[in-house]
Amino acid sequence: MKINILSLFPEMFTGPLHESIVGKAIEKALIAVEVVNFRDYTTSRQKHVDDYPYGGGAGMLLQAQPIFSALDALEKQDGELGRVILLDPAGKKFDQSLAAKFSQEKSLTFICGHYEGYDERIRTRVTDEVSLGDFVMTGGEIAAMAMIDATVRLLPGVLGNQASAPADSFSSGLTGLLEYPQYTRPADFQGLKVPEVLLSGNHQKIADWRQKAALLRTYQRRPDLLENIKLNSQQKKWLREFAEKS
């Protein structure tokens, strides 16, 4: 996968993109990342990339020209841009299903904004407008890092254990439930004991316990997720039990 990032602060990506899972993916040549400072493409003598909005208003807007020119250069170089993702608080909220869709692409191009917004004409060059969440950030760089991390770890060969990604919270392997509680050695730590079923060696009982525990955790912490999950008869029975005890 080729990942392009348009940013006014490319140095912000130096550390995060060369550590942990993303860094290992680059080392294995599973992904290639190019960070472009779109200020380099402005035609302004003063190197401006923003200007006042027509009609007045607070703040400055990113101009279309530098971003258009940077996209044109990347497209000429690579032959394609893939999905062009505009980091924008008005966009669709990023989630695991969108990360999975992004992971199926050959190329992704992220546009990181700053100031008060974008010249509306920039949107004619994008395929996706995406937000990390309902909060205000200084720019799109940190949001882009989070989306790249969530996407890259789903690529084949990136994780050492390929069973890890489907079992994560929000992944389809557990039909969108939060991840079940997990434990490691010792079995008894300061009187806090690992559930006996996990020590039993009975794989079916362990699988059942994990499914019920994942459902309980979702019910307790993120009940909103259950609205979009198709539950089987056993899970519905467990939900009734949880409701009776709460």
RADA-V898357 format. One record per residue. N is the residue number from 0. RES is the residue in one small letter. BURIAL is b if it has 24 or more other C-alpha atoms within 12 Angstrom, else e. Layout:
# RADA-V898357
N,RES,BURIAL ; N,RES,BURIAL
This chain:
# RADA-V898357
0,m,b ; 1,k,b ; 2,i,b ; 3,n,b ; 4,i,b ; 5,l,b ; 6,s,b ; 7,l,b ; 8,f,b ; 9,p,b ; 10,e,e ; 11,m,b ; 12,f,b ; 13,t,e ; 14,g,e ; 15,p,e ; 16,l,b ; 17,h,e ; 18,e,e ; 19,s,e ; 20,i,b ; 21,v,b ; 22,g,b ; 23,k,e ; 24,a,b ; 25,i,b ; 26,e,e ; 27,k,e ; 28,a,e ; 29,l,b ; 30,i,b ; 31,a,b ; 32,v,b ; 33,e,b ; 34,v,b ; 35,v,b ; 36,n,b ; 37,f,b ; 38,r,b ; 39,d,b ; 40,y,b ; 41,t,e ; 42,t,e ; 43,s,e ; 44,r,e ; 45,q,e ; 46,k,e ; 47,h,e ; 48,v,b ; 49,d,b ; 50,d,b ; 51,y,e ; 52,p,e ; 53,y,e ; 54,g,e ; 55,g,e ; 56,g,e ; 57,a,e ; 58,g,e ; 59,m,e ; 60,l,b ; 61,l,b ; 62,q,b ; 63,a,b ; 64,q,b ; 65,p,b ; 66,i,b ; 67,f,b ; 68,s,b ; 69,a,b ; 70,l,b ; 71,d,e ; 72,a,e ; 73,l,b ; 74,e,e ; 75,k,e ; 76,q,e ; 77,d,e ; 78,g,e ; 79,e,e ; 80,l,b ; 81,g,b ; 82,r,b ; 83,v,b ; 84,i,b ; 85,l,b ; 86,l,b ; 87,d,b ; 88,p,b ; 89,a,e ; 90,g,e ; 91,k,e ; 92,k,e ; 93,f,b ; 94,d,b ; 95,q,b ; 96,s,b ; 97,l,b ; 98,a,b ; 99,a,b ; 100,k,e ; 101,f,b ; 102,s,b ; 103,q,e ; 104,e,b ; 105,k,b ; 106,s,b ; 107,l,b ; 108,t,b ; 109,f,b ; 110,i,b ; 111,c,b ; 112,g,b ; 113,h,b ; 114,y,b ; 115,e,b ; 116,g,b ; 117,y,b ; 118,d,b ; 119,e,e ; 120,r,e ; 121,i,b ; 122,r,b ; 123,t,e ; 124,r,b ; 125,v,b ; 126,t,e ; 127,d,b ; 128,e,b ; 129,v,b ; 130,s,b ; 131,l,b ; 132,g,e ; 133,d,e ; 134,f,e ; 135,v,e ; 136,m,e ; 137,t,e ; 138,g,b ; 139,g,b ; 140,e,b ; 141,i,b ; 142,a,b ; 143,a,b ; 144,m,b ; 145,a,b ; 146,m,b ; 147,i,b ; 148,d,b ; 149,a,b ; 150,t,b ; 151,v,b ; 152,r,b ; 153,l,b ; 154,l,b ; 155,p,e ; 156,g,e ; 157,v,b ; 158,l,b ; 159,g,e ; 160,n,e ; 161,q,e ; 162,a,e ; 163,s,e ; 164,a,b ; 165,p,b ; 166,a,b ; 167,d,b ; 168,s,b ; 169,f,b ; 170,s,b ; 171,s,b ; 172,g,e ; 173,l,b ; 174,t,b ; 175,g,b ; 176,l,b ; 177,l,b ; 178,e,b ; 179,y,b ; 180,p,e ; 181,q,e ; 182,y,e ; 183,t,e ; 184,r,e ; 185,p,e ; 186,a,e ; 187,d,e ; 188,f,e ; 189,q,e ; 190,g,e ; 191,l,e ; 192,k,e ; 193,v,e ; 194,p,e ; 195,e,e ; 196,v,e ; 197,l,e ; 198,l,e ; 199,s,e ; 200,g,e ; 201,n,e ; 202,h,e ; 203,q,e ; 204,k,e ; 205,i,e ; 206,a,e ; 207,d,e ; 208,w,b ; 209,r,b ; 210,q,b ; 211,k,b ; 212,a,b ; 213,a,b ; 214,l,b ; 215,l,b ; 216,r,b ; 217,t,b ; 218,y,b ; 219,q,e ; 220,r,e ; 221,r,e ; 222,p,e ; 223,d,e ; 224,l,b ; 225,l,b ; 226,e,e ; 227,n,e ; 228,i,e ; 229,k,e ; 230,l,e ; 231,n,e ; 232,s,e ; 233,q,e ; 234,q,b ; 235,k,e ; 236,k,e ; 237,w,b ; 238,l,b ; 239,r,e ; 240,e,e ; 241,f,e ; 242,a,e ; 243,e,e ; 244,k,e ; 245,s,e
